[in-house]
């Protein structure tokens, strides 16, 4: 018996952005490794790449995600 059932049909109202086909899909049509989502609306899914870019910039500039700069004896 499988622990997880493979869901082949999406629920109405679940929207995904397929990274392989570069299109919005209602329900999981493509494998999870190839998609972002679920999103609450089609419009949110349409902006998935823009949202990802914005979040990446936030994370890259978040000081909590960076180690303190290394200091050398010559810095004093």
N, C-alpha and C positions, 0 to 999 in steps of 0.2 A: 504494500500500500504506500502510495506516495505521500510525503508530508505536505507538499504544496501542489495544488492543482494548477495546471497551465490554463490560464484564462485566455480564450481565443476571441471572445466577444466582449466589447467594452460596454460600460454602462452609459446610458444616455446622459449627456451633460459632462462627461469626462473628455477633456481635450488634451491632445499631446502634440508636440512638435517633433517630427521625424528628422533626425540629423542626416540620415542617408538620402532620403528623397527630398529633403528641404521643403516639407509641406506640413500643413496642419491636418491632423486626423482626429476624428471623433472615435474614442475607444482605442485600445491598444492594438493597432494593426501590425506594427513592426515590433521586433524584439526590444526588450527594455534597454539593452546596451546601445540601441540606436535612437533613443528618444528622450526628450525632456517632458516632464509632466507627472501627474495630471494637473491641468489648469481648470479653473472654474468656468472659464468662458473661452470662446473661440478667439476673441480679441487678445486675451492674455497669452494664449498659445502662439498667436501670430507675432508677438513681440518677445518670444522666448530668447532669441539670440541677443537682442538688445538688453534684456534683463540680465542675462548671463554676463555680458560685457561689463555692465554697471557693477554687478556683484563682485566680479573679479578685480576691478579697480579698487573697490572698497576694501577687499581683503588684502590686496597688495600694499595698500597704504595704512593698514591697521597695525599700530605699533605692538599690539598683543601677539601678533603672528610673526614677529621678527625678533631674533636674538639681539641682545645688546651688542653694540659695536665692539669689536676686539680692541683692546688697548695694548700698546707696546711700551716698553720702558722709556722710549724716547718721547712719549706724549707729554710727560710732566715738565 
